[in-house]
Amino acid sequence: LDKNTLLLLACSFLLQSDQNLLAPHLTTVAHEFGMNDVQRDEKLGGELAMGLFLLGAPAALAIGACADRYPRKLLLVIILLVGGAASLGTALARSYSDLFWMRALTGVSLGSALPVTFSLVGDMFAPSQRTA
């Protein structure tokens, strides 16, 4: 593997690595925000994931089109910055609303990363190298 491949793998790992860190702490977060068990399950267990995917899916389509028009490496840098800011915002959230929007922004970065990463892999490897 060359350095570009390793760098792309590292970027993908870093962007995805924090996605399951909230799950084991839902009860603690719910107590911090004054939620009961039902609210915890509905809001933290359901609505956060819904917000992540509802914004992430359209972002994937939009950025996928951009990946054909704009420099892909620049798009990936922007995506990583947005994802990092969203992760930091998640850690610093002081209300459920803050947390919801930071997780939704995380969804934008995750959804956006997929088409850009696939495009970059296509740029890095000749078609003969991509076949199984």
C-alpha positions as CSV (number, residue, x, y, z in Angstrom):
1,L,0.0,0.0,0.0
2,D,1.3,3.4,-0.9
3,K,1.2,6.5,1.3
4,N,-2.0,7.9,-0.4
5,T,-3.8,4.7,0.3
6,L,-2.7,4.6,3.9
7,L,-3.7,8.3,4.4
8,L,-7.1,7.6,2.9
9,L,-7.6,4.6,5.2
10,A,-6.5,6.7,8.2
11,C,-8.9,9.5,7.3
12,S,-11.8,7.1,6.9
13,F,-10.9,5.4,10.2
14,L,-10.8,8.8,12.1
15,L,-14.1,9.9,10.6
16,Q,-15.9,6.7,11.5
17,S,-14.1,5.9,14.8
18,D,-16.3,7.9,17.2
19,Q,-19.6,6.8,15.8
20,N,-20.4,4.2,18.5
21,L,-19.0,6.0,21.5
22,L,-22.3,7.6,22.5
23,A,-24.3,4.3,22.6
24,P,-22.9,2.9,25.9
25,H,-23.4,6.3,27.6
26,L,-27.1,6.9,26.6
27,T,-28.3,6.6,30.2
28,T,-25.7,9.0,31.5
29,V,-26.4,11.5,28.8
30,A,-30.2,11.2,29.4
31,H,-29.7,12.0,33.1
32,E,-27.5,15.0,32.2
33,F,-30.3,16.3,30.0
34,G,-33.0,15.5,32.6
35,M,-34.7,12.7,30.5
36,N,-36.6,9.7,31.8
37,D,-36.0,6.2,30.3
38,V,-38.7,6.6,27.7
39,Q,-37.3,9.9,26.5
40,R,-33.8,8.4,26.5
41,D,-34.9,5.6,24.2
42,E,-37.0,7.9,21.9
43,K,-34.7,10.8,21.7
44,L,-31.2,9.4,22.2
45,G,-31.9,6.0,20.8
46,G,-34.1,6.9,17.9
47,E,-34.2,10.6,17.0
48,L,-30.4,11.1,17.0
49,A,-29.9,8.2,14.5
50,M,-32.8,9.5,12.4
51,G,-31.3,13.0,12.2
52,L,-27.9,11.5,11.3
53,F,-29.3,9.4,8.4
54,L,-31.9,12.0,7.2
55,L,-29.2,14.5,6.6
56,G,-26.4,12.1,5.7
57,A,-28.2,10.5,2.8
58,P,-29.0,13.7,0.9
59,A,-25.5,14.9,1.6
60,A,-24.1,11.7,0.0
61,L,-26.0,12.5,-3.2
62,A,-25.0,16.2,-3.3
63,I,-21.4,15.6,-2.5
64,G,-21.3,12.7,-4.9
65,A,-22.2,15.1,-7.7
66,C,-19.6,17.6,-6.4
67,A,-16.9,14.9,-6.5
68,D,-17.2,14.9,-10.3
69,R,-16.8,18.7,-10.5
70,Y,-14.4,19.8,-7.7
71,P,-11.1,18.5,-6.4
72,R,-11.8,15.4,-4.4
73,K,-8.9,15.8,-2.0
74,L,-10.2,19.3,-1.1
75,L,-13.7,17.9,-0.6
76,L,-12.3,15.2,1.7
77,V,-10.4,17.8,3.8
78,I,-13.6,19.9,4.1
79,I,-15.5,16.7,5.1
80,L,-12.9,15.8,7.7
81,L,-13.1,19.3,9.2
82,V,-16.9,19.3,9.3
83,G,-16.8,15.8,10.9
84,G,-14.2,16.9,13.5
85,A,-16.1,20.0,14.4
86,A,-19.3,17.9,14.7
87,S,-17.6,15.4,17.0
88,L,-16.2,18.2,19.1
89,G,-19.7,19.8,19.2
90,T,-21.2,16.5,20.3
91,A,-18.8,16.4,23.2
92,L,-19.5,20.0,24.2
93,A,-23.3,19.9,23.7
94,R,-25.2,21.4,26.6
95,S,-28.7,20.6,25.5
96,Y,-30.5,17.9,23.6
97,S,-31.0,20.3,20.7
98,D,-27.3,21.0,20.5
99,L,-26.6,17.3,20.6
100,F,-29.2,16.5,17.9
101,W,-27.8,19.1,15.5
102,M,-24.2,18.0,16.1
103,R,-25.1,14.4,15.4
104,A,-27.0,15.5,12.3
105,L,-23.9,17.4,11.2
106,T,-21.9,14.2,11.8
107,G,-24.3,12.4,9.5
108,V,-23.6,15.0,6.8
109,S,-19.8,14.3,7.1
110,L,-20.3,10.6,7.1
111,G,-22.7,10.6,4.1
112,S,-20.4,13.0,2.2
113,A,-17.3,10.9,2.9
114,L,-18.7,7.8,1.1
115,P,-18.9,9.0,-2.5
116,V,-15.6,11.1,-2.2
117,T,-13.8,8.1,-0.8
118,F,-15.0,5.8,-3.5
119,S,-14.1,8.3,-6.2
120,L,-10.6,8.7,-4.7
121,V,-10.1,5.0,-4.6
122,G,-11.1,4.9,-8.3
123,D,-8.5,7.6,-9.0
124,M,-5.8,5.8,-7.1
125,F,-6.2,2.4,-8.7
126,A,-6.3,1.5,-12.4
127,P,-9.4,-0.5,-13.5
128,S,-7.3,-3.7,-13.8
129,Q,-6.3,-3.3,-10.1
130,R,-9.9,-2.9,-8.9
131,T,-11.2,-6.3,-10.0
132,A,-11.5,-9.1,-7.6
